[in-house]
Amino acid sequence: MVGSQVVEKLTTSATDKNRISGLTHNFYRYPARFSPSFASTVIELFSKPGDIVLDPYMGGGTTVVEAMIAGRRAIGSDLNSLAVFITKVKTTPLNKNERQEVALWLENNFKNLSYLHSRDRLEYLFDKRTKNLNLLRSRFLKKLIAVTLNSLETIQNSKVKDFIRCALLKTGQWALDGRKKHTSLDEFRAKLANNISEMLEQIEDFKQALSKESPGFPHCKLIESDAALIDKDSIFASKGLEVDLVVTSPPYPGLHILYHRWQVDGRRETPAPYWIAGCQDGKGDSYYNFGNRQQPGLHKYFESSLRTLKAIRRVMRNGAFIVQMLAFKDPEAHLPRYLANMKEAGFTEAQLCDSAITHDDSRIWRDVPNRKWHAALKGNTSGSREVVLIHRVR
Ligand SMILES: C[S@@+](CC[C@H](N)C(=O)[O-])C[C@H]1O[C@@H](n2cnc3c(N)ncnc32)[C@H](O)[C@@H]1O
């Protein structure tokens, strides 16, 4: 039985509606990310310093950042190369020289970059990951981003280069993804400069928070992998590590989220984030959502979910907790099937002391504020709620 104080803390953090802020959490607005206070509360309540905390669907790395500053050993994994890139930048502190190099690039290179760079010698412009950036509203920004990427080639230090790429990614998302208003070149330049200054402060905050909680910087391990193969990774297969806590948010049954594309000029999809981050573009959206949304009965979803849950179970120690945040298109039909999968994979649901819970299924539910993917689900209201599922390895 999970006691009432724990349930109360969990409920408060799960229903937290504050804007996401602090540390490196705003280096990128990863779709369907959960709040840092939810991750940190779960980590504090269900693990202790030195424990191994895993997020096998880490997305933008919220769990990994929070686990590291709580002095846990963090492991994050995702099959999206973009997620791995973003989490790497968010969890890699820069030293003084590296921070200076970023600031100098901004002052000496970026501010003097010429937009009039010859197109012929600008290979970045002809990358196929710039698809759909040729219409009037985005093509000037496309060229400015290409010129900026080109200027990064002179930087030797990969941490510095990735940091600036991440700032460019954040600025590109702000300027292009779902934006109704046109962004001018001057606005883009000013925003990038501002983002870099803020991010330099935030990466320093992250570094300070790390050294306070865990002197010597705890290591974090990031893996680019299908969760169904997580147990095959050498960290588990040969080193034999066992996970003490999983905190995660897997793909949602029946709800397809665009983890891998931005939408420009209306609803045209572009793989531009991979172009900017310098990552391999993955596959179609079914790759990131456990299957095709058209498929009746969500067979593929539940098949993939079971396979991945079994693999996750194999890397966890007996008695370890797995805490998940999930939304359902049709909770009445899909929650019982999800719970049946959990059981089959070897997990038992924890009973919560329900004096602190208002929902009559004795679970913690929350309304989802301002979710872009939810707004896209015309006429469907059930996706606006998320539930916290708490299980233990049997
Ligand atoms: C809801 S998001 C996680 C968001 C994360 N909690 C955060 O705060 O940013 C789900 C993630 O699962 C990843 N994913 C989907 N299928 C996967 C699979 N089979 N193996 C590993 N990751 C997968 C997606 O790429 C996406 O990043």
The ligand as an SDF file (V2000), in Angstrom:
LIG
                    3D

 27 29  0  0  0  0  0  0  0  0999 V2000
    5.5510   10.7440  -24.3690 C   0  0  0  0  0  0  0  0  0  0  0  0
    7.1670   10.8140  -25.0760 S   0  0  0  0  0  0  0  0  0  0  0  0
    8.1910   10.9360  -23.6570 C   0  0  0  0  0  0  0  0  0  0  0  0
    8.3380   12.3530  -23.1730 C   0  0  0  0  0  0  0  0  0  0  0  0
    9.2360   12.4900  -21.9510 C   0  0  0  0  0  0  0  0  0  0  0  0
    8.6030   11.9490  -20.7610 N   0  0  0  0  0  0  0  0  0  0  0  0
    9.6300   13.9590  -21.7020 C   0  0  0  0  0  0  0  0  0  0  0  0
    9.3960   14.4800  -20.6000 O   0  0  0  0  0  0  0  0  0  0  0  0
   10.1460   14.5880  -22.6470 O   0  0  0  0  0  0  0  0  0  0  0  0
    7.3520    9.1500  -25.6570 C   0  0  0  0  0  0  0  0  0  0  0  0
    8.7100    8.8630  -26.3260 C   0  0  0  0  0  0  0  0  0  0  0  0
    8.7250    7.4600  -26.6350 O   0  0  0  0  0  0  0  0  0  0  0  0
    9.5780    7.2880  -27.7640 C   0  0  0  0  0  0  0  0  0  0  0  0
    9.3110    5.9400  -28.2980 N   0  0  0  0  0  0  0  0  0  0  0  0
    8.2490    5.5040  -29.0090 C   0  0  0  0  0  0  0  0  0  0  0  0
    8.3360    4.1890  -29.2720 N   0  0  0  0  0  0  0  0  0  0  0  0
    9.4830    3.7700  -28.7130 C   0  0  0  0  0  0  0  0  0  0  0  0
   10.1280    2.5030  -28.6180 C   0  0  0  0  0  0  0  0  0  0  0  0
    9.6190    1.4110  -29.1690 N   0  0  0  0  0  0  0  0  0  0  0  0
   11.2850    2.4440  -27.9600 N   0  0  0  0  0  0  0  0  0  0  0  0
   11.8440    3.5450  -27.3960 C   0  0  0  0  0  0  0  0  0  0  0  0
   11.2820    4.7640  -27.4510 N   0  0  0  0  0  0  0  0  0  0  0  0
   10.1180    4.8880  -28.0880 C   0  0  0  0  0  0  0  0  0  0  0  0
    9.2080    8.4470  -28.6670 C   0  0  0  0  0  0  0  0  0  0  0  0
   10.2410    8.7010  -29.5830 O   0  0  0  0  0  0  0  0  0  0  0  0
    9.0100    9.5690  -27.6360 C   0  0  0  0  0  0  0  0  0  0  0  0
   10.1940   10.2880  -27.4900 O   0  0  0  0  0  0  0  0  0  0  0  0
  1  2  1  0
  2  3  1  0
  2 10  1  0
  3  4  1  0
  4  5  1  0
  5  6  1  0
  5  7  1  0
  7  8  2  0
  7  9  1  0
 10 11  1  0
 11 12  1  0
 11 26  1  0
 12 13  1  0
 13 14  1  0
 13 24  1  0
 14 15  1  0
 14 23  1  0
 15 16  2  0
 16 17  1  0
 17 18  1  0
 17 23  2  0
 18 19  1  0
 18 20  2  0
 20 21  1  0
 21 22  2  0
 22 23  1  0
 24 25  1  0
 24 26  1  0
 26 27  1  0
M  CHG  2   2   1   9  -1
M  END
$$$$
